[in-house]
């Protein structure tokens, strides 16, 4: 049983049934893993990234879409369908302390509902072409609303705890050594995209974070390591930003020797090509 606020102060009114929402469509985007998705639609990694929203047929949505193309941006209300459970306090990427989840944009919420303002490029039947996408591929869509600048933008509004964080908007520059660039391009040619998830994660800064799977290589080392699925990316802070120095497989030597899955095959070939494996 759930509860609904009662008009009288200090009281609640019981509701016998939960609220049920039925998705109206689905998002198609290049981001298939949680680690690769940008944190905001205006983030550097999301800028100009294109995707689509496909609405389901047979529900008169073609009529509901009339005049939508006149708007430059739309709000997409969607479901964080890959978020597992919720946490009252979370550690945001730019915070050094845990914050109440309602003071963050974390996907781990009591009701895993997301909200994103994307650029609308065009409407083709039941398909909306969008840009500045920060939503995972396959995310269910609950609703679409126009972004109304005079009603939705408040430039003078406070930025909460982000006002105490140095430079919370500008992304950190991510640079690549020749070795790391060559290793990443080699992996791209074999279907492993590290470039986008690495730049998305490191553009938020180099601080160690369990949330972003960043740890210091050793207590006294200046080198840090980012885990992206089966790969480990070494980097260090430099004057102009962050320098990615090398890429390593996350598999142990025994796993590489005995495993026969396609990902292990790629990792084994990577070690043969570059002579580096898990340290």
N, C-alpha and C positions, 0 to 999 in steps of 0.2 A: 504494500500500500504506500502511495506517495502522499505528499501534502501540498496544498495550494494555499497561498496567503489569503487570509480573511480580511475583509475591509476594516474590521475593528482592530485597533492597535493591540499588538501582543498576542494575537490569536491566529491559529491556522485551521484550515478546513480540510478534512481528509478527502482524498480522491481514490475511488475504488479501482481504477484502471490506469496503467501507465500511458504516457503519451506516445503515440506511434507515428513515425514519419516514413513516407515511402519515397525513395530517391526518384528524381525526375530525369536523371541522366548520369553520364560518367565523364571524367576528365581523361584526355589522352595527352601525355607529356613525355619528354625525354628522361624524366627522373623515375627510375624504377626501384631505387633503394632509398631508405630513410637517410642514410649518410650522405647521399648525393644531392638531396633537395636543399635549395637555398632557404634561409631562415625567414626572409621577407620577400614580397614581390618586387620591392624597390632595391633589393640587395644587388651587388655587382654581378654575382653569379646568375641572377634571374633576369637581368636587364636584356631585353630583346629576345629572350628565349621564347620560342613559339610553341603553341599547343592548340588543342581543340576541346570543345565541350560538345559531346554528342547527346542530344535529348532523345528520349525513348519515343517511338512512334505509337500511334493509336490512342493518344490522350489529348488531342487538340492543342498540342504545344506549338504547332505552326501558327495558330492564331494568337497564342500567348506571346509569341516573339515579334508581333507587329510593332514597328517603331523602335525596337531595341537598337537597330543599326544607327539611329540618330545620336547615340551616346558614345562618348570617347572612351569611357571606362565603365566597367560594371563590377558590382560586388558578387563574388561567388561564395555561397554558403555550402560547405562540403563537410564530409565526415573523415576524420583521421582514423580510417578503418584498420590501420596497422599499429595503432597505439595500444599497448597492453596495460590495462589498468590505469589508475590515476594516483597522483602523489600530492598531498597537501602542500609540500614545499619542494621546490626544484632548484637546480643550479643552472641559471641561464649562461650562455656562452660568454657574455661580457661582464659577468658578476663574479666576485670573489667570495660571496656568501650565498646561502640558500634564501630564496624569496618565496612568498606565498604564491601559489600557482595562479591565483586570480590577478596577481600583479605582473604576470608574464604572458608570453604567447606560446607557452609549452603545449604540445599536443596531448600531454597526459593530464586530462581534465575529467571531472565527474561525468560530463557529457562531451565526448570527443568531437566537438564541432569546430570547424575551421572557417576563417573568413579572410578572403583575399581580394584586393582591388586590382584587376588586370585590365590591360588595354584591349579594347575590342577592335579587331581589324576588319571583320566582315561576318555576314550571316549567309550561309548556303543551306537552304531548307531547314533541317533540324540540327545543323552543325554550326557552331560559333567558332570562328578563328580568333584566337587570343594571343597576346604577347605579354612579356614580363611574368612568366609563369613560375610559381614556386610550389606547385601542388604535385604530389606523387601521381604517377600514371595509374589509372584505374580507380581513383578516388570517387566515391559516390557523391553526386551533387544533389543538394536538398532544395536550393532556391537560387534565383538570379534576381538582382535588383540593380537599378541604375546608380552609378556614382554621381551624386549631385554636388558640384564643387562648393556652392554657396552654403549648403546645408551640412556637408560631410567634412569639410576642411576647416580646421581651427589652428592656424599657424602659431598663435600665441599661447596655445595650451601648454601646460607644464609637461615635462618629460619624466616625472616620477624619479625613481632611483637612478635612471640612466643619466640624470643631470650630474650625478657624482662620478660618472665613469668618463675617463679621458677619451675624447673624440669618439663617441658612440656610433656616429653615422659613417664616417669615411672608412672604407675597407683597407686593411693592411695589404701592401703590395706583396705579391708572391713571385719570387724569382726562382729560376731553375738553373742548376749547374749543367754543364755540357753532358756529364755522365747521367744525371737524373733525367734530362730531356731525352737522351737517346734510349734509356731504359723504358720511359713512359711511351715513347713513340713505338718501340718494339712491341709493347703490350697492347697498344691500341690496334696495331695490325693483326693482333690475334684475339680481338674481341673483348679486351679488358680495358675499360675506360677508367683511368686514374686521374687524368688531368682535371676534369670538372669537379669530382668530389673532393680532391685535395685542395684545389683553389677555393672552393666553397667553404671548407672547414677552416683553412688557415687564414682566409681573409678576415676572420673574426679575431685574429691575434694568436700569439704563440703560447699563451699560458697553459700549463698542464690542466687537463680537464677530463674526468671520467666520462662526462656526458658526451664529449667529442672524441673520446678514446685517444687522448694525448697524454703521454707520460714522459718523464725525463729518463734518458737512457741509463744514467747512474746518478747517485746523489750529487756528485761533484762535477758532472759533465754539463757543458753548455749545449750539447746536442739533445734534441728531443725526437720522439717518434710518434707518428700518427698511424693508427690502425685503420685500414680501409678493407673490409672483408678479409680476404686471404693474404693481403699484402701489408708491408710495413714501410712507411716512408720516413726517412730521416731528414731533419731540418734544423736550422738554428736561426736565431734572431740576428739580423745585421742592420747597419745604419739605415738602409733604404727600405727595410721591411723584413721579410722572411726569405731565407735561401734554402730551397730544397736541394739536399746534397746527394742522396742516393735512394734507391728502392731495393727492398729485400722481400723475399717470400716469407710468409708467416708459417710455412710448414717446417717441421723438424726434419733432420736428415733421414730418420727412420721412415717417416711418412712419405718422403720423396722417393725412397728406395723401394718401398713396398706398395704404395698406392697405385691404383689404376684408373682413377676418375679423370675426366677431361681437365678439370682445373689443376689437378696435380701434374698432369702431363704438360700443361703450359708452364707451371712452376719449374718442373724438371728441365725443360728446354731453356727457360730463362737462366737458370743456374749454369747450364752448359754454355750459354752465350756470353754471360757476363761474369761468371765465376764468383757470384755472391749468393749467399743463402742466409737463413735466419742466424743471427748472431746471439 
